[in-house]
C-alpha cells in the first residue's frame, strides 16, 4: 500500500503538469462559436494565421507564454457557451514548459510584456500578422508586406529561438545549415520588399550567435584570417554543396550567402551573419555584441537599421553601396516594338549593369586605364581637409582665450550628396573648353594665382595649402573659384554627356533614418540651440541600442562613399591588373570626387562666412570637424546670431539635420597651441581628454 508521502508526491506531479488544452477540433468549435476569425485570433495572440490553423488541425501546439494566454481565452469562450463547454483546465498561475513542437510551420511567441496577449487589440493585419504599433526605435513600414510577416531578419540562438523585430520570437527546428536555409525560405516569414519598383526584394538575414554557430558545426574562430572563409573541404561547405545550394565567391565567411538560381521571379537566397566571426564591426556597431547585448536586443538594433536603411548585406560600407543600387536599380522592363515581349533595359538615372571606365585623371594610379596608356598627366586630388593654421599667425587675443572648441558637421558627406549632379556615362576628352559650373566632370586648371587669407585653408587642396600650378579639379571646386570672383581658364577636361542626381534617393533615405534615430534618442528638430547641446550630451546613454543604429547609419554614409573607389587587395596584386571592385557598375571614383569636393567647398564657405561675420578664424580643420578659439566652453558664445536670437544663415549653425553642426569637444587653448607647435592637428584629438595627444606624440 502506498505511503502518504508517495501519494502526495504523485498529486504534486499532477499539479505540476503542463496546462491542458481542449482537442484541436474543440478549439476551432469554440472560436467559431464566439464568432472570431482565425486572422483576428492570430492578431490578438501576436502570431500568424497559419500558426492558428496549425493549432486547430493538430499540427502544432502553442508555447509559453502564448500557451497560457490561449488557454485563458478558450476557458472564457467555454464558460460563455455552456452547452458545449470544453474540458479545458484552469490556467495555472505560473507559466509551464510547453510540450515538444511537432509543427512543420514556425511557432511564434512574443517576448513577455505588461499587456497580456489575450488583452491585445484584436485587429487583423495583412497576412494575419500581428499589427506593429509605432514606438520609439521601431520603424513602421507604410504597409506590412504579407509575404514577410516577421520582418527582414532574425537572430538565431543555440536553443532554436529565433528573435525577430518588434519582440517576435520564432522556434526553428533546423539541425543543419541546409535545413536552416530551407526553413528560412519556406516557413520563417522573413524578408523585406524591394525599395524601388524595378528593384528586388531583400533576402532574409539570419544572424547566428556563438551557440547557434557551434550547433551547426561552425568553428568558434575562422582559421583563414586573410580570406575570412571556411575551407572548401569543411563539412558545412560540403553539406551545402551536396544539397545543390551554392555559395558566392566570398565563400562561407562572416557574411555568407547561400542560394540557388532564381526560378522566374522567386529568389532563393539566404544571407547569414556569423557573430563570433566578427560580422558586426565594433566601429560601425558599437556595443552590438553577445558580450553586451542579448539576442533580442541585437535583433532590435539590426531590425531598426533594416527597416530604416536596408537589410544588412555585409559591413556598413557594403550596405551603403548596396543601398545605392537598391534605390537606383540598373534595369527596368522594356517592351520590344518588334515582338511585344518585355525585356530588360537600362534604367535612366542609374549606373547600369556594366562598369563605366574612369577618365585617366579620375582613376587610381594602378588602374589599367592609367598603366596601359602611360598616363602622366596627374590625378584629381579631391579629399577632405587635414589642415592646421600656422601657429605664427595666431594673434595675442586668440592665444589669450581660455578654450578651444570643436564643431562637427553632421554627416557632412551625406549633406553634400543632396541634389548632386554626377556623370553616368563614359567620359569624353575636351581641350580648352569653356567652363560650365553645372556640368559634372574633371577640369585641368591653374588656380595657383588665387591668394586668400592665410588664416583660412585654401579651398582647392586637402592640405589647405595654395596650389603650386595646374591641377585636376572636380566641377564644384572650380565653380567655387568662380564664386569667389576669380577667372578660370580651362586647359583640358573630361566630361560626361549623361548626368543625373544619382545619389538623391540614397541621400533622402539616409537623412530620414538619421533624423528619426536622433529623435529616438531625444534629439529632435524643435529643440532650441541650448536644448540641442544639452540633449547631445546624453543622447548615447538614452538608449544604447538606438545609439548603435545611429553609428551604423553614419558608417553607412562614410563607407558607402568610400566603396565607390575601392582599390585592389592582397599582396599578390600587380599594377595594371584588374581587381574585383573595379568590375562593379558602382565603381565610380568621379562620384566620390564630387561628394568630397562639394563637402570641402561647403566647409570653406562656412569658414569664410564666419570670418566675415565674426572676425573669427579656425585653428584647425579635419574633414568635417573645425576647432575655434573661444571665450567659453560653449559654441553659443561665438556663433553668429541675429538680434532676434535666430542663427544667421551662411555660417555654422547648431542642429540635428545633416550639414548642421554639433559640439565635438572642448579643450584648453594652451593644449591646442602646444599641438599646433608640434605640427599635430587639434581637431583630431579635441573629442578625447586631450592628454594622449601631447603625451603620446599626437597623431
C-alpha positions in Angstrom: 0.0 0.0 0.0 1.4 3.5 -1.0 2.5 5.7 1.8 1.1 9.2 2.4 4.4 10.7 1.2 4.2 8.8 -2.1 0.6 9.8 -2.7 1.4 13.4 -2.0 4.4 13.2 -4.5 2.1 11.8 -7.1 -0.5 14.5 -6.6 2.2 17.2 -6.7 3.4 15.7 -10.0 -0.1 16.1 -11.4 -0.3 19.7 -10.3 3.0 20.5 -12.0 1.9 19.0 -15.3 1.6 21.3 -18.3 -1.7 23.2 -18.9 -4.1 21.0 -20.9 -5.8 22.4 -24.0 -9.0 21.0 -25.5 -8.7 18.9 -28.6 -7.9 20.8 -31.8 -11.4 20.3 -33.1 -12.9 21.8 -29.9 -10.5 24.8 -30.2 -11.9 25.5 -33.6 -15.5 25.0 -32.5 -15.1 27.4 -29.5 -13.6 30.1 -31.8 -16.3 29.7 -34.3 -19.0 29.8 -31.6 -17.5 33.1 -30.4 -17.7 34.5 -34.0 -13.9 35.1 -34.2 -11.9 34.5 -37.4 -8.5 32.8 -37.4 -6.9 36.1 -38.5 -8.4 38.0 -35.6 -7.3 35.4 -33.1 -3.8 35.5 -34.6 -3.7 39.3 -34.2 -4.8 39.1 -30.6 -2.2 36.5 -29.7 0.6 38.3 -31.7 1.1 35.3 -34.1 0.2 34.4 -37.7 -3.0 33.0 -39.2 -1.1 29.9 -40.3 0.0 29.2 -36.7 -3.6 29.3 -35.5 -4.5 26.9 -38.3 -1.8 24.6 -37.1 -3.2 24.6 -33.6 -6.6 23.8 -34.8 -5.6 20.9 -37.1 -3.3 19.4 -34.6 0.0 20.0 -36.4 1.5 22.1 -33.6 0.9 23.3 -30.0 1.5 26.8 -28.6 4.4 27.5 -26.4 4.6 29.7 -23.2 3.6 32.5 -22.7 1.2 32.2 -25.6 0.1 28.8 -24.3 -1.4 30.2 -21.1 -3.0 33.2 -22.9 -4.6 30.8 -25.5 -5.9 28.6 -22.8 -7.3 31.5 -20.9 -9.2 32.6 -24.0 -10.5 29.1 -24.6 -11.7 28.9 -21.0 -13.6 32.2 -21.3 -15.3 31.0 -24.5 -16.1 27.7 -22.9 -17.7 29.5 -19.9 -19.9 31.5 -22.3 -21.0 28.6 -24.4 -22.0 26.2 -21.5 -24.0 23.9 -23.8 -20.8 22.7 -25.3 -18.3 23.5 -22.6 -14.9 22.1 -23.2 -12.8 20.2 -20.7 -10.2 22.9 -20.6 -8.4 23.1 -17.3 -8.0 26.4 -15.4 -4.9 28.3 -16.5 -2.0 27.9 -14.0 -0.7 30.9 -12.0 2.9 30.2 -13.3 4.0 29.6 -16.8 4.8 25.9 -17.5 7.2 24.5 -20.1 5.3 23.5 -23.3 5.3 20.1 -24.9 7.8 19.5 -27.7 6.8 21.1 -31.0 5.7 18.9 -33.8 4.8 21.7 -36.3 6.3 22.0 -39.8 5.5 25.7 -39.6 7.2 28.2 -37.3 5.5 28.6 -33.9 5.6 32.2 -32.9 5.5 33.8 -29.4 6.0 37.3 -28.1 8.5 38.5 -25.6 6.6 39.0 -22.3 5.1 42.4 -21.9 3.0 44.4 -19.5 -0.1 43.6 -21.6 -1.4 40.1 -21.8 -1.6 38.7 -25.4 -5.2 37.9 -24.6 -5.9 41.5 -23.9 -4.2 42.9 -27.0 -6.3 44.6 -29.7 -8.0 42.1 -31.9 -7.3 43.9 -35.2 -6.0 41.9 -38.0 -3.2 42.9 -40.2 -2.4 41.9 -43.8 -1.5 38.2 -44.0 -2.7 37.6 -40.5 0.5 39.1 -38.9 0.1 41.0 -35.7 -0.1 44.8 -36.1 3.0 46.6 -35.0 2.3 49.8 -33.1 4.7 52.7 -33.7 7.1 53.1 -30.8 10.4 54.7 -30.2 13.2 52.9 -32.0 10.9 51.0 -34.3 10.5 51.9 -38.0 7.0 51.2 -39.1 6.6 50.4 -42.8 3.8 52.2 -44.7 2.1 48.8 -45.3 3.2 45.5 -43.9 4.0 43.1 -46.8 2.0 39.9 -46.2 4.8 37.9 -47.7 7.2 38.8 -44.9 5.0 38.9 -41.7 8.0 38.5 -39.4 10.2 41.3 -40.7 13.5 41.4 -42.6 15.8 39.5 -40.3 16.2 37.5 -37.1 18.9 36.4 -34.6 19.1 32.6 -34.0 20.4 31.4 -30.7 21.6 27.9 -29.8 18.3 26.7 -28.3 16.5 27.2 -31.6 14.9 30.5 -30.5 14.8 33.0 -33.4 14.5 36.6 -32.3 12.9 38.9 -34.8 11.8 42.6 -35.0 9.3 44.1 -32.6 9.8 41.3 -30.0 8.6 38.4 -32.1 10.2 35.0 -31.4 10.1 32.0 -33.7 11.0 28.4 -33.0 13.4 26.9 -35.5 13.7 23.1 -35.7 16.7 23.1 -38.1 19.6 20.9 -37.1 21.9 21.7 -40.1 22.7 24.7 -42.2 20.9 23.3 -45.1 17.7 22.7 -43.0 18.1 26.3 -41.7 18.2 27.7 -45.3 15.1 25.7 -46.3 13.2 26.7 -43.1 14.1 30.3 -43.6 12.8 30.4 -47.2 9.7 28.2 -46.7 8.5 28.8 -43.1 10.1 31.8 -41.3 8.2 34.6 -42.9 11.4 36.7 -43.1 12.4 39.1 -45.8 11.8 42.7 -47.0 10.1 44.2 -50.0 12.1 46.0 -52.7 12.9 49.6 -52.2 12.1 50.6 -55.8 9.5 49.3 -58.2 12.3 48.0 -60.6 14.3 46.5 -57.7 14.4 43.2 -56.0 13.2 42.0 -52.6 15.8 41.8 -49.9 16.8 38.3 -49.0 16.1 37.2 -45.4 19.0 37.6 -43.0 19.8 35.1 -40.3 22.3 36.2 -37.6 23.9 33.3 -35.8 25.1 33.6 -32.2 28.1 31.7 -31.0 25.9 29.0 -29.6 24.0 28.7 -32.8 27.1 28.6 -34.9 28.5 25.8 -32.7 25.2 23.9 -33.0 25.5 23.9 -36.8 29.1 22.7 -36.8 30.8 26.0 -37.4 34.2 26.7 -35.7 34.5 29.2 -33.0 37.0 31.2 -35.0 37.9 31.4 -38.7 41.4 30.0 -39.2 41.7 31.7 -42.6 42.3 35.2 -41.3 43.2 36.6 -44.7 40.4 35.1 -46.9 37.9 35.1 -43.9 36.1 32.0 -45.1 35.8 28.3 -44.3 38.0 25.9 -46.3 36.2 24.3 -49.3 36.6 20.9 -47.7 34.9 21.9 -44.4 31.9 19.6 -43.6 29.5 22.5 -43.6 30.6 23.8 -47.0 30.4 20.2 -48.4 27.0 19.8 -46.9 25.7 23.0 -48.6 27.1 22.0 -52.0 25.9 18.4 -51.7 22.3 19.7 -51.2 22.7 21.6 -54.6 23.0 25.0 -52.9 25.6 27.5 -53.9 27.9 30.0 -52.2 29.0 33.3 -53.6 32.7 34.0 -54.4 33.1 35.2 -50.9 32.6 31.7 -49.7 31.3 30.8 -46.2 32.6 33.7 -44.2 31.3 36.2 -41.6 28.7 37.3 -44.2 27.7 34.2 -46.2 25.1 34.0 -49.0 23.6 30.6 -49.8 21.4 30.5 -52.9 20.0 28.6 -55.9 19.5 30.3 -59.2 16.2 32.1 -59.2 13.2 30.4 -60.9 11.2 33.2 -62.6 10.7 36.0 -60.0 11.2 33.7 -57.0 14.6 34.3 -55.4 16.1 31.5 -53.3 18.8 33.1 -51.2 19.5 33.5 -47.5 22.1 35.8 -46.0 24.0 34.8 -42.9 25.9 36.9 -40.4 28.1 35.0 -38.0 28.6 37.0 -34.8 31.6 35.0 -33.4 33.4 35.7 -36.7 33.1 39.5 -36.1 30.4 40.1 -38.7 29.4 43.2 -36.9 32.5 45.6 -36.7 32.5 47.3 -33.3 33.4 50.6 -35.0 30.2 50.7 -37.0 28.1 48.7 -34.5 29.3 49.9 -31.0 28.1 47.7 -28.2 26.3 45.3 -30.6 27.9 42.0 -29.5 26.9 39.0 -27.5 29.1 40.2 -24.6 27.0 43.4 -24.3 23.5 42.6 -25.7 21.0 39.8 -25.6 20.0 38.2 -28.9 16.6 40.0 -28.8 18.4 43.4 -28.4 20.7 42.6 -31.3 17.6 41.8 -33.4 16.1 45.1 -32.4 19.2 47.1 -33.5 19.6 45.3 -36.8 15.8 45.3 -37.4 15.5 49.1 -37.0 18.5 49.6 -39.3 17.0 47.2 -41.9 13.6 49.0 -41.8 15.1 52.5 -42.0 18.1 51.8 -44.2 18.4 48.4 -45.8 18.7 44.8 -44.6 22.5 44.5 -43.8 24.4 42.7 -46.5 27.9 42.9 -45.1 29.7 45.8 -43.5 28.0 49.2 -43.3 30.2 50.2 -46.2 28.9 47.3 -48.3 25.3 48.1 -47.2 25.8 51.7 -48.2 26.8 50.7 -51.7 24.0 48.2 -52.0 21.5 50.8 -50.9 22.6 53.0 -53.9 21.7 50.1 -56.3 18.5 49.2 -54.4 17.2 52.7 -54.8 18.5 53.2 -58.4 18.1 49.7 -59.9 20.3 49.4 -63.1 17.5 47.9 -65.2 13.8 48.2 -65.9 11.3 46.2 -68.0 11.1 47.5 -71.6 8.7 46.3 -74.3 10.2 45.4 -77.7 8.4 47.0 -80.6 9.0 44.1 -83.0 7.9 41.2 -80.7 5.9 42.9 -78.0 7.9 41.0 -75.4 9.1 42.5 -72.2 12.9 42.6 -71.9 15.4 44.1 -69.5 16.5 47.6 -70.5 18.6 50.4 -69.0 17.0 52.3 -66.1 17.6 56.0 -66.8 19.4 57.7 -64.0 21.2 54.6 -62.8 24.8 53.4 -63.4 23.6 50.5 -65.5 24.8 46.9 -65.4 28.3 47.3 -66.7 31.2 49.3 -65.2 31.9 52.7 -66.7 35.6 53.4 -67.3 37.0 56.4 -65.4 38.9 59.1 -67.2 42.7 58.7 -66.6 42.8 61.6 -64.0 39.9 60.1 -62.2 41.4 56.7 -61.9 43.7 55.2 -59.3 47.4 55.1 -60.4 47.3 51.3 -60.6 44.2 51.2 -62.8 44.6 49.6 -66.3 43.4 52.8 -68.0 46.4 54.6 -66.4 49.1 51.9 -66.6 48.1 50.7 -70.1 48.1 54.2 -71.6 51.2 55.6 -69.9 49.3 58.5 -68.5 51.5 61.0 -66.7 49.1 64.0 -66.5 48.3 63.8 -62.8 45.2 62.9 -60.9 42.2 64.5 -59.3 43.0 65.0 -55.6 39.6 65.7 -54.1 40.0 64.7 -50.4 38.7 66.0 -47.1 40.6 68.7 -45.2 43.6 68.0 -43.0 44.8 71.5 -42.2 46.3 73.3 -39.2 46.9 77.0 -39.2 50.5 78.2 -38.9 50.9 78.9 -35.2 52.8 82.1 -36.1 49.5 83.5 -37.4 47.8 83.3 -34.0 47.1 86.7 -32.6 47.7 87.6 -28.9 44.0 88.0 -28.4 43.3 84.5 -29.8 46.1 82.9 -27.7 44.7 84.6 -24.6 41.2 83.0 -25.0 40.8 80.1 -22.5 39.3 77.4 -24.6 39.5 75.6 -28.0 36.0 74.4 -29.1 35.5 71.8 -31.8 32.4 71.8 -34.0 31.5 68.8 -36.1 29.2 68.8 -39.1 26.5 66.1 -39.0 27.1 63.6 -41.8 28.8 66.2 -44.0 29.2 63.8 -46.9 25.5 63.0 -46.8 24.6 66.7 -46.9 26.9 67.1 -49.9 25.1 64.3 -51.7 21.9 66.2 -51.8 20.8 67.3 -55.3 24.3 66.5 -56.5 24.6 66.0 -60.3 27.1 63.4 -61.3 28.2 61.8 -64.6 26.6 58.5 -65.6 28.1 57.7 -69.0 31.7 57.3 -70.3 34.0 60.4 -70.2 34.8 62.5 -73.2 38.0 64.5 -73.6 38.0 68.2 -74.4 40.8 70.7 -75.0 40.4 74.3 -73.8 36.6 74.1 -73.3 34.6 76.8 -71.7 33.8 76.1 -68.1 30.2 75.2 -67.2 29.6 75.2 -63.5 26.6 72.8 -63.8 28.4 70.2 -65.9 29.9 67.4 -63.8 33.4 66.3 -64.7 37.1 67.0 -64.0 38.9 70.1 -65.3 42.6 70.9 -65.7 43.1 74.5 -64.5 45.7 76.6 -62.8 44.3 78.1 -59.6 47.7 79.0 -58.1 47.2 82.7 -58.7 44.3 82.8 -56.2 45.5 84.2 -52.9 43.2 84.1 -49.8 43.7 84.9 -46.2 46.4 82.7 -44.8 44.4 82.2 -41.6 41.9 80.1 -43.7 42.8 76.9 -45.6 42.8 77.1 -49.3 39.5 75.7 -50.7 41.4 74.0 -53.6 43.6 71.4 -51.8 43.0 68.9 -49.0 46.1 70.2 -47.1 44.7 73.8 -47.3 47.9 74.9 -48.9 47.8 77.2 -52.0 48.1 75.2 -55.3 51.5 75.2 -56.9 50.4 75.1 -60.6 47.8 73.5 -62.9 45.9 70.6 -61.4 42.8 68.5 -62.0 39.7 69.5 -60.0 36.1 68.4 -59.8 33.4 70.8 -61.0 32.4 72.1 -57.6 36.0 73.2 -56.7 36.4 75.1 -60.0 32.9 76.7 -59.6 33.8 77.9 -56.1 36.8 79.7 -57.5 34.4 81.5 -59.8 32.1 82.2 -56.9 35.0 83.9 -55.1 35.3 86.2 -58.1 38.3 84.7 -59.9 38.7 83.9 -63.6 39.2 80.2 -64.5 40.8 79.2 -67.8 40.4 75.5 -68.5 43.2 73.7 -70.2 41.6 70.3 -70.6 38.5 68.5 -69.3 36.9 65.1 -69.1 33.1 65.4 -69.2 30.1 63.1 -69.4 27.0 63.7 -71.5 24.6 61.6 -69.4 24.2 63.1 -66.0 21.7 62.8 -63.1 21.2 63.2 -59.4 22.1 59.6 -58.8 22.5 59.9 -55.0 19.3 61.7 -54.4 17.1 58.8 -53.1 20.2 57.5 -51.2 20.5 60.9 -49.5 16.8 61.2 -48.7 16.5 57.7 -47.2 19.6 58.1 -45.0 18.8 61.6 -44.0 15.3 60.4 -42.8 16.9 57.5 -41.0 19.5 59.7 -39.3 16.9 62.3 -38.1 14.4 59.7 -36.9 17.1 57.8 -34.9 18.4 61.0 -33.3 14.8 61.8 -32.4 14.5 58.4 -30.7 17.5 59.5 -28.6 15.8 62.7 -27.5 17.4 65.0 -30.1 14.6 66.5 -32.0 14.5 69.3 -34.6 12.3 71.5 -32.5 14.9 72.0 -29.7 16.5 75.4 -29.1 20.2 75.5 -29.6 20.8 75.3 -25.9 18.4 72.4 -25.6 20.1 70.7 -28.6 23.5 70.9 -26.9 22.1 69.5 -23.7 20.4 66.6 -25.4 23.5 65.7 -27.4 25.5 65.4 -24.2 23.4 62.5 -23.0 21.9 61.0 -26.2 24.1 57.9 -26.3 23.0 57.0 -22.8 19.3 57.4 -23.6 19.1 54.1 -25.5 22.4 52.2 -26.3 20.5 50.2 -29.0 19.4 53.3 -30.9 22.9 54.9 -30.4 24.3 51.8 -32.2 21.8 52.3 -35.0 22.9 55.9 -35.3 26.6 54.9 -35.5 25.7 52.3 -38.2 23.9 55.0 -40.2 26.9 57.3 -40.1 29.1 54.3 -41.1 26.8 53.6 -44.0 27.3 57.1 -45.3 31.0 57.3 -45.0 31.7 53.7 -46.0 29.3 53.8 -49.0 31.1 56.8 -50.4 34.4 55.2 -49.8 33.4 52.0 -51.6 32.9 54.0 -54.8 36.7 54.0 -55.3 37.7 50.7 -53.5 41.2 49.6 -54.5 42.9 46.2 -55.0 43.6 44.0 -52.1 46.1 41.3 -51.5 49.9 41.1 -51.6 49.9 39.4 -55.0 48.4 42.3 -56.9 50.4 44.0 -59.6 49.7 47.5 -61.0 47.8 47.3 -64.3 45.8 44.2 -63.4 42.0 44.4 -63.0 40.7 43.8 -59.5 37.2 42.7 -58.3 35.9 46.1 -57.1 36.6 47.9 -60.3 34.4 45.5 -62.2 31.3 46.7 -60.3 28.9 49.1 -62.0 29.1 51.2 -58.8 32.9 51.6 -59.0 32.7 55.3 -59.7 35.5 57.4 -58.3 34.2 60.5 -60.1 31.1 60.4 -58.0 33.1 60.2 -54.8 35.2 63.1 -56.1 32.0 65.1 -56.5 30.8 64.4 -53.0 34.2 65.2 -51.3 34.7 68.3 -53.4 31.2 69.7 -52.5 31.7 68.8 -48.8 35.0 70.6 -48.7 33.7 73.6 -50.5 30.7 73.7 -48.2 33.1 73.7 -45.2 35.2 76.5 -46.6 32.2 78.6 -47.4 31.1 78.4 -43.7 34.7 79.2 -42.6 34.8 82.2 -44.9 31.4 83.5 -43.8 32.3 83.0 -40.1 35.4 85.2 -40.7 33.3 87.9 -42.4 30.5 87.8 -39.7 32.5 87.4 -36.5 36.2 88.1 -37.4 37.0 84.6 -36.1 39.4 82.2 -37.8 39.8 78.4 -37.2 42.8 76.8 -35.6 42.4 73.6 -37.5 40.1 71.6 -39.7 39.9 67.8 -40.1 37.4 66.6 -42.6 34.1 67.7 -41.1 35.5 69.0 -37.7 36.7 72.6 -37.1 38.3 74.0 -34.0 37.9 77.6 -32.9 39.3 79.6 -30.1 36.5 80.5 -27.7 35.9 82.7 -24.6 33.9 79.8 -23.0 33.2 76.1 -23.3 30.0 76.8 -25.3 29.8 77.5 -29.1 26.8 79.7 -28.2 29.3 82.4 -27.2 30.9 82.7 -30.6 28.4 81.5 -33.3 26.7 84.4 -35.1 23.1 85.1 -34.1 20.7 87.9 -35.2 19.1 90.3 -32.7 16.0 88.1 -32.9 18.1 85.2 -31.5 18.0 83.2 -34.7 21.2 81.9 -36.2 22.5 83.8 -39.2 22.4 81.7 -42.4 25.7 81.0 -44.1 27.9 80.3 -41.1 28.0 77.3 -38.8 24.6 76.5 -37.2 23.7 74.0 -34.5 21.1 71.4 -35.2 20.3 67.7 -35.7 20.0 67.5 -39.5 22.8 66.7 -41.9 25.1 69.6 -42.6 24.3 71.4 -39.3 26.8 71.4 -36.5 27.2 69.8 -33.1 29.7 70.2 -30.3 32.6 67.8 -30.9 34.7 68.6 -27.8 36.4 71.2 -25.7 40.0 71.6 -24.5 42.1 74.4 -23.1 43.6 76.9 -25.6 47.1 76.2 -24.3 46.6 72.5 -25.2 45.7 73.4 -28.8 48.7 75.7 -29.1 51.1 73.0 -28.0 49.7 70.6 -30.6 49.9 73.2 -33.3 53.5 74.0 -32.4 54.3 70.3 -32.7 52.6 70.0 -36.1 49.7 68.0 -34.9 46.0 68.6 -35.6 43.9 69.6 -32.6 40.7 68.6 -34.5 41.8 65.0 -34.4 42.0 65.0 -30.6 39.5 67.6 -29.4 37.0 64.9 -28.6 39.2 63.0 -26.1 40.6 64.0 -22.8 43.4 65.8 -24.6 46.3 64.2 -22.6 47.1 61.4 -25.0 47.7 63.8 -27.9 50.5 65.6 -26.1 52.0 62.8 -24.1 51.9 60.1 -26.8 53.0 62.2 -29.7 49.6 63.2 -31.1 48.9 61.7 -34.5 
